[in-house]
Amino acid sequence: MIFSAMSKEPKKLFTHQDLMPLITGDENGIISETTVRSHIRNIRHKLREVDKKSKIIKTHRGMGYSFITS
């Protein structure tokens, strides 16, 4: 769900709070920021299996993540 949502809105900044409901499937779903980072790390790992130079998800330190298009 995270990758799908981010790819539909390239360059939008997604905060941890934006991504939490996508992970839990619940609008009020609250999980730790560590869990969000873990999901992002797993997505990046899967993307690198396809393209070792993949840098599709950008981290905006202290703010969140964005999907980068070529």
N, C-alpha and C positions, 0 to 999 in steps of 0.2 A: 504494500500500500504506500509506503514512503516513496519509493522510486517512482511509482505511477503518478502520485500527486505532484512530486517535484518536477517531473518531466513535462507535465501539462502546463506548468507555470515557470518557464525558464527565467532565470535571473531574479526571481522573487526570493526574498530573504525569509526562510522558515526558521522560526525560533524553536527552542525545545518544547515550549508550550503548544506550538502549532502541530508538532509532530507526535506528541503524546497520544492524542485520540486516534491517530492513524495506527499506532502500535497496539493499543488496547481494544480498538473497535468500539469504544464508548466515548461519547462526547465529554463526559466528566472524568474520563480515565486519567488517573494521576499515577505516574511512575517516576522514577528518579532520572535525573539528567544523565547519569551513568548508563542507564538502560538505553536511552536515546543514542548516546555516543556509540554504544556497542552495536546497535542496529546499523548505524551509518558505517561503522568500521566493517561490518559483515557485507554490506552492499558494495563498498569499495573493493573488498577482497574478491567478490564474485565478478565485478567488472574487470579487475586486473587479470582474472583467469582468461578472459576473452581478449583483452588488450592490455598488455603490460604497462603501457604508458598512459593508461586511462586517468584522467583528472576531471571527471565529469561533475563531481560534487565538491564544491569549494567551501572551506570553513571560514567563517567570519568570526574571528576570535571574540568571545564574550557576547556574541549576538546570535549566531545560528549558522545555517547552511543555505547554499543556493545551488541550483542545477545550472551548469555551464553548457552552452551549446557552442559548437564549432563555428 
